[in-house]
Amino acid sequence: MSQNVDAARVRACLAGDPRAFAALVEAYEKPVYNVSLRMLRNPEDARDAAQTVFLKAWQNLSSYDPKYKFFSWIYRMAINESLNLLRSRGRDGGPVDDRLPSDDAGPAELLDGDQGREAVLAAVGRLKPEYRAVIVLRYFADLPYEDVGEALGLDPKTVKSRLYSARQLLKDQLASRGVA
Amino acid sequence: MDRTRLESLIQGELDGELPAAERAELAGVLLQDAEARRLRDDYGQLHGLLRGIAAAEPPSGLRQAILEGTAERPARNSGYRLAASFIGALMIAGLAYFAGYGRGSDTDLQGSMAAAPGAVSLRAAGIAVEASLQQDGDRHQLRIRASAPTPCEVVVRFDPGATTYTGNSGDGATTATEGRVTVRLPAGHPAQVLEFSGTAPSTLELHAGGRALGEARLTVSGS
């Protein structure tokens, strides 16, 4: 997704082209939904968050600064909207969906297929929001440190530090369950 | 090498963000230290599991819901906010003549001064509607064109005691009641022609998502 293409779409949208915003939605519907889903671990909440994010983007397009990447701007809104939802539901520090595989499953079973992935997602869901956010943007939005930093308003060193801590926590959680 | 630095190098390498000198330093440690290799395997496994989680497909209908939502809530453009607030307070969307698409920025609600008589344009929430009213004796033809990311409705009002709605053609679905014709236009670039006899219809309203977005007064241009 090119920054120049996005900036042109924003300009066209502000100039009144009704197709331009539809094109932005088409380009970012899936990643924004996935960022929300991995933050919230609930498809219905993720749907609501993604919808709210795009509506806020639409209403605040004129405040978008094109010197930043559009996706950083919209991912930041997705993270913030997810955090708002978590806070409003009193879930900011705890797990959203704690469906870990049962402890009697062995490491080999856990590492294969859906169970292994589900264990990782559950562990991500138990991270504190600030750690969850960097993991989500790094892995589920596939952003490098610099772009994660731009999206979260952090310098890349802080991103690296949070990723380091987050992965340590994930590794320890999974090891305690016989995964990784 | 202490463990904190080793873990930091391993993670940096997995992220593809390790400079060449540190990659070489890590490679040297891994060659000599079995515990370092085990640690890298652990992080590599975690990295692989995280990267192996496929993106979920958004639920069907999400995109449509977003676009309908934007049609209901006008975009804010700071340059026009004050004017839009004033217009909103007066509940008048625009009193305008033809200006053509793409002139100026999108606003909360915009009516534009005309380049030609007998036509109006309404723009709101990413939807643009142009209408021109032609008169031939006591017959009137209202030509409507829209550019809209979502379906919208155009309502034409007239005095039922002085005007008769006589027919239509075009892309939309039309419903007529006393003093009012409603045209439901699909998304895209639909066009519709409405015909009247008697006095010309008076106002044009733009609706989307069940909400009125704007209104303009129609004026007549002779054929």
Interface residues (C-beta under 8 A of the other chain):
Chain A: C13 L14 A15 G16 D17 P18 R19 F21 A22 V25 E26 E29 K30 P31 Y33 N34 L37 P43 R47 A50 Q51 F54 L55 W58 Q59 N60 L61 S62 S63 L111 G116 R117 V120 L121 V124 I135 R138 Y139 F140 P144 Y145 K160 L163 Y164 R167 Q168 L170 K171 L174 A175 V179 A180
Chain B: E7 S8 Q11 G12 D15 G16 E17 D42 Y43 Q45 L46 L49 L50 R51 G52 I53 A55 A56 E57 P58 P59 L62 R63 A65 I66 L67 G69 T70 R73 P74 A75 R76 N77 S78 G79 Y101 G102 G104 S105 D106 R123 G126 I127 A128 S147 A148 P149
